[in-house]
């Protein structure tokens, strides 16, 4: 027992080291900015009540918004707005998605300040703890101590798990909570499972798939009391949805998808499902298969690895619990994937825009009265601009209507959000300061009216 605990502690240290090393070096990418802007508001509001915004609304509305995980309006658990780093105050945009994660990140800011490392630390710790929870999960489902340690070791070095653990988003924390939830439900720890389900639901809407899979499993296993309880709960939610006109499933995300998202299918998934059938492990089989069916046929957003990350540990486990040759093959593949991904993870090879190198071109030439027209401006890196600087979002105002003087800024992959006529006008009439042909930073910058 002591020897196992020592090995598990060493695996945790390994997992933490692989996730923490140089985690503060890369600039923020994509939706990390949204998380940081919301977490900074949570921090600033707790630090100084004068920084808080309040929307008058009733207790009933806040409760219903909490029940439906509506991120666009205040709920009973959170009222969070995106922080405007140029104006140094809260914007009017409410964003409370994964609010428990946002408050955790805001808490880290109190101790370590606002930076890339502190913004990602919650994900680093959550991803590292997955190694410990993974061992318990494996033992719960019949894995030997040796196989469970191997399983934890592969979770420690798994490339996608490390990658998301080095991201400021909530997906690493969600994966940890989801694995705990699946284990607690299997062990019939109903109170703990209920609490974890709510936490998982407020972190990620896809948690709503789990009750459907559990209902299917309960019927398959002829556990009719459990099936009846789950069905009764679903009927209550359906009644509340009808009576209060609530949208628990967020139809903008969960709706019939055509053509189906076949991209979710891969050999890892297929092999895991076959082995679960052979081993007659109905519980994990039903969960994975139900999630797969929903993701392929009933989700509107474009397929993304983030949506299947929580299934990764469930898919890996059966691959280690069949034949020795398969166990060794899978372990070798996971190790090779990590080795191939080292440059991507630690040395800036993930082709993200080099905003900290590109934006100084703008700030050095900025003059009082200049405007900034942008697609998804990363204002975290423009905090030195005057607070009165006018910023026009070219997604909200696609016609452009450029006036006065200023700059147009977008990351090269965001050009798809510009209307072709506007893009043509910019390229033909404005002066290019950075971008294609001038540098390798991946940011287009044009000036006008100067």
ZAMARGU-4260 file (C-alpha; in steps of 0.2 Angstrom, whole numbers, plus 5000, padded with zeros to 4 digits):
<rodrens>
0) 5000/5000/5000 | 5014/5012/5005 | 5024/5007/4989 | 5008/5011/4978 | 5006/5028/4987
5) 5024/5032/4983 | 5022/5027/4965 | 5006/5037/4964 | 5014/5052/4971 | 5028/5051/4959
10) 5016/5050/4945 | 5007/5066/4951 | 5024/5075/4952 | 5027/5069/4934 | 5010/5075/4928
15) 5012/5092/4937 | 5029/5095/4930 | 5024/5091/4912 | 5009/5103/4914 | 5018/5117/4923
20) 5034/5118/4913 | 5034/5134/4903 | 5015/5136/4905 | 5017/5154/4907 | 5027/5157/4891
25) 5014/5156/4877 | 5003/5171/4874 | 4984/5168/4877 | 4975/5160/4862 | 4957/5160/4856
30) 4944/5157/4870 | 4957/5159/4883 | 4955/5178/4882 | 4936/5176/4886 | 4941/5166/4902
35) 4954/5179/4907 | 4942/5194/4904 | 4928/5186/4914 | 4940/5179/4928 | 4948/5197/4930
40) 4931/5204/4933 | 4927/5191/4946 | 4944/5196/4954 | 4942/5215/4953 | 4924/5214/4959
45) 4929/5204/4975 | 4944/5216/4978 | 4934/5232/4976 | 4915/5232/4976 | 4915/5249/4966
50) 4921/5238/4951 | 4905/5227/4952 | 4891/5229/4940 | 4873/5224/4945 | 4858/5221/4934
55) 4841/5222/4943 | 4832/5205/4942 | 4822/5194/4953 | 4827/5179/4964 | 4816/5169/4953
60) 4825/5174/4937 | 4842/5171/4944 | 4837/5154/4950 | 4830/5149/4933 | 4845/5156/4925
65) 4856/5145/4936 | 4845/5130/4932 | 4847/5132/4914 | 4866/5137/4915 | 4862/5153/4905
70) 4879/5162/4904 | 4872/5178/4896 | 4862/5185/4911 | 4865/5185/4930 | 4861/5169/4939
75) 4860/5164/4958 | 4878/5158/4958 | 4886/5172/4948 | 4885/5189/4940 | 4901/5191/4929
80) 4905/5203/4915 | 4920/5203/4903 | 4933/5215/4908 | 4938/5229/4896 | 4957/5230/4899
85) 4959/5247/4889 | 4946/5256/4899 | 4951/5246/4915 | 4933/5243/4920 | 4919/5230/4917
90) 4910/5230/4900 | 4892/5227/4898 | 4894/5209/4891 | 4889/5196/4904 | 4898/5180/4903
95) 4896/5167/4917 | 4900/5151/4908 | 4909/5139/4919 | 4907/5152/4933 | 4915/5140/4947
100) 4930/5139/4936 | 4931/5158/4934 | 4930/5161/4952 | 4944/5148/4955 | 4955/5158/4943
105) 4950/5174/4950 | 4956/5167/4967 | 4973/5163/4960 | 4974/5181/4954 | 4973/5187/4972
110) 4989/5177/4976 | 4999/5177/4960 | 4993/5192/4950 | 4985/5192/4933 | 4996/5184/4920
115) 4998/5169/4908 | 5004/5157/4922 | 4991/5161/4935 | 4977/5160/4922 | 4982/5142/4918
120) 4986/5136/4935 | 4969/5129/4939 | 4970/5118/4924 | 4987/5113/4928 | 4982/5107/4945
125) 4966/5099/4939 | 4975/5089/4925 | 4988/5083/4938 | 4975/5077/4950 | 4967/5067/4936
130) 4982/5055/4939 | 4976/5051/4957 | 4958/5050/4953 | 4962/5039/4938 | 4970/5026/4949
135) 4954/5026/4960 | 4943/5025/4945 | 4953/5010/4938 | 4953/5000/4954 | 4934/5003/4956
140) 4931/4995/4939 | 4942/4980/4943 | 4959/4985/4937 | 4974/4978/4946 | 4986/4989/4956
145) 4999/4987/4942 | 4988/4991/4928 | 4980/5005/4937 | 4997/5013/4940 | 5001/5011/4921
150) 4984/5019/4918 | 4988/5034/4929 | 5005/5035/4921 | 4998/5036/4904 | 4986/5049/4910
155) 5001/5059/4916 | 5009/5059/4899 | 4994/5059/4887 | 4997/5073/4874 | 4979/5079/4873
160) 4977/5079/4892 | 4993/5089/4894 | 4988/5101/4881 | 4971/5106/4888 | 4979/5106/4906
165) 4990/5120/4899 | 4975/5130/4894 | 4966/5143/4904 | 4949/5136/4899 | 4938/5125/4910
170) 4940/5108/4900 | 4954/5101/4911 | 4944/5104/4927 | 4928/5097/4919 | 4938/5081/4914
175) 4943/5079/4932 | 4925/5082/4939 | 4917/5071/4925 | 4929/5056/4930 | 4924/5058/4948
180) 4906/5059/4944 | 4906/5043/4933 | 4915/5034/4947 | 4904/5040/4961 | 4888/5035/4952
185) 4895/5018/4949 | 4899/5016/4967 | 4881/5022/4972 | 4887/5037/4981 | 4871/5047/4977
190) 4874/5063/4987 | 4892/5065/4981 | 4886/5060/4963 | 4872/5073/4964 | 4884/5087/4969
195) 4897/5083/4956 | 4883/5082/4943 | 4878/5100/4946 | 4896/5106/4946 | 4899/5097/4930
200) 4883/5104/4922 | 4889/5121/4927 | 4906/5118/4919 | 4900/5110/4903 | 4882/5108/4896
205) 4886/5092/4888 | 4884/5084/4905 | 4866/5083/4901 | 4870/5068/4890 | 4875/5058/4906
210) 4857/5055/4913 | 4852/5049/4896 | 4866/5036/4896 | 4863/5031/4914 | 4844/5028/4910
215) 4849/5017/4895 | 4861/5008/4906 | 4849/5006/4920 | 4836/4998/4908 | 4849/4987/4900
220) 4854/4981/4918 | 4836/4979/4923 | 4838/4991/4937 | 4821/4997/4936 | 4821/5007/4952
225) 4836/5018/4946 | 4828/5019/4929 | 4812/5025/4937 | 4821/5038/4947 | 4830/5045/4932
230) 4815/5045/4921 | 4805/5054/4935 | 4819/5067/4936 | 4818/5070/4917 | 4799/5072/4918
235) 4801/5085/4931 | 4813/5095/4921 | 4802/5093/4906 | 4788/5100/4916 | 4798/5114/4922
240) 4804/5118/4905 | 4786/5118/4898 | 4779/5128/4913 | 4793/5142/4914 | 4798/5141/4895
245) 4815/5135/4900 | 4829/5129/4888 | 4839/5116/4898 | 4847/5109/4882 | 4852/5126/4875
250) 4845/5122/4857 | 4858/5133/4849 | 4871/5119/4854 | 4861/5103/4855 | 4850/5100/4840
255) 4849/5089/4825 | 4865/5090/4815 | 4866/5086/4797 | 4877/5081/4789 | 4883/5071/4805
260) 4899/5075/4813 | 4908/5059/4808 | 4925/5067/4813 | 4922/5061/4831 | 4925/5043/4825
265) 4942/5036/4827 | 4951/5020/4830 | 4954/5023/4848 | 4935/5025/4851 | 4931/5010/4840
270) 4944/4999/4849 | 4937/5004/4866 | 4919/5000/4861 | 4924/4983/4854 | 4933/4979/4870
275) 4920/4985/4882 | 4907/4974/4872 | 4919/4959/4874 | 4922/4962/4892 | 4903/4965/4895
280) 4907/4982/4903 | 4889/4989/4900 | 4891/5004/4911 | 4906/5013/4902 | 4900/5006/4885
285) 4883/5015/4887 | 4891/5031/4893 | 4903/5032/4878 | 4891/5026/4865 | 4877/5038/4871
290) 4890/5053/4871 | 4896/5048/4854 | 4878/5047/4846 | 4874/5064/4853 | 4890/5072/4847
295) 4889/5065/4830 | 4870/5068/4827 | 4864/5081/4839 | 4877/5095/4842 | 4878/5111/4831
300) 4895/5118/4835 | 4909/5111/4823 | 4918/5096/4830 | 4931/5100/4843 | 4943/5089/4853
305) 4937/5099/4869 | 4920/5091/4868 | 4927/5073/4869 | 4941/5077/4881 | 4932/5070/4896
310) 4929/5054/4887 | 4947/5051/4884 | 4951/5043/4901 | 4935/5031/4899 | 4941/5026/4882
315) 4959/5023/4887 | 4955/5011/4902 | 4948/4996/4892 | 4963/4997/4880 | 4974/4992/4895
320) 4963/4979/4902 | 4963/4965/4889 | 4979/4958/4882 | 4997/4961/4887 | 5002/4965/4869
325) 4988/4978/4867 | 4993/4986/4883 | 5011/4988/4878 | 5006/4994/4861 | 4994/5007/4868
330) 5007/5013/4881 | 5020/5014/4867 | 5008/5025/4856 | 5004/5037/4870 | 5023/5039/4873
335) 5026/5042/4855 | 5012/5055/4854 | 5019/5064/4869 | 5037/5064/4861 | 5031/5070/4845
340) 5021/5084/4853 | 5035/5091/4864 | 5039/5105/4852 | 5020/5110/4851 | 5018/5109/4870
345) 5034/5118/4876 | 5043/5128/4863 | 5030/5138/4853 | 5027/5127/4838 | 5008/5128/4839
350) 5007/5142/4826 | 4997/5154/4838 | 4998/5172/4833 | 5013/5181/4841 | 5002/5195/4848
355) 5016/5202/4860 | 5027/5204/4845 | 5014/5211/4833 | 5004/5223/4844 | 5019/5235/4849
360) 5019/5240/4830 | 5002/5247/4834 | 5005/5255/4851 | 5022/5263/4845 | 5012/5272/4831
365) 4996/5276/4841 | 4992/5294/4842 | 4978/5303/4853 | 4961/5301/4844 | 4965/5285/4834
370) 4952/5272/4833 | 4955/5253/4832 | 4944/5242/4821 | 4947/5224/4825 | 4941/5206/4824
375) 4942/5199/4842 | 4954/5212/4848 | 4966/5205/4862 | 4965/5220/4873 | 4974/5211/4887
380) 4990/5215/4877 | 4984/5234/4874 | 4983/5240/4892 | 4994/5254/4889 | 4982/5263/4877
385) 4973/5278/4883 | 4956/5272/4891 | 4946/5284/4880 | 4952/5274/4864 | 4937/5269/4853
390) 4937/5251/4848 | 4925/5245/4834 | 4921/5227/4833 | 4921/5222/4814 | 4910/5207/4818
395) 4897/5217/4826 | 4899/5231/4813 | 4904/5222/4797 | 4902/5237/4785 | 4917/5245/4793
400) 4913/5264/4790 | 4930/5269/4793 | 4932/5287/4799 | 4946/5298/4806 | 4962/5289/4809
405) 4968/5273/4817 | 4971/5255/4814 | 4963/5239/4808 | 4969/5223/4817 | 4965/5205/4815
410) 4974/5188/4817 | 4977/5180/4800 | 4965/5165/4803 | 4951/5178/4808 | 4950/5185/4790
415) 4935/5174/4787 | 4925/5186/4799 | 4928/5201/4787 | 4917/5204/4773 | 4926/5202/4756
420) 4922/5220/4751 | 4929/5227/4768 | 4944/5216/4766 | 4947/5222/4749 | 4945/5240/4754
425) 4958/5238/4768 | 4971/5230/4757 | 4969/5242/4743 | 4968/5259/4752 | 4976/5257/4769
430) 4995/5256/4774 | 5001/5238/4780 | 5011/5239/4796 | 5012/5220/4799 | 5006/5203/4793
435) 5008/5193/4777 | 5024/5196/4768 | 5031/5207/4782 | 5033/5196/4797 | 5029/5179/4804
440) 5018/5185/4818 | 5002/5180/4811 | 4993/5197/4814 | 4988/5209/4801 | 4989/5227/4805
445) 4984/5242/4794 | 4984/5260/4797 | 4973/5273/4789 | 4970/5292/4790 | 4988/5296/4794
</rodrens>
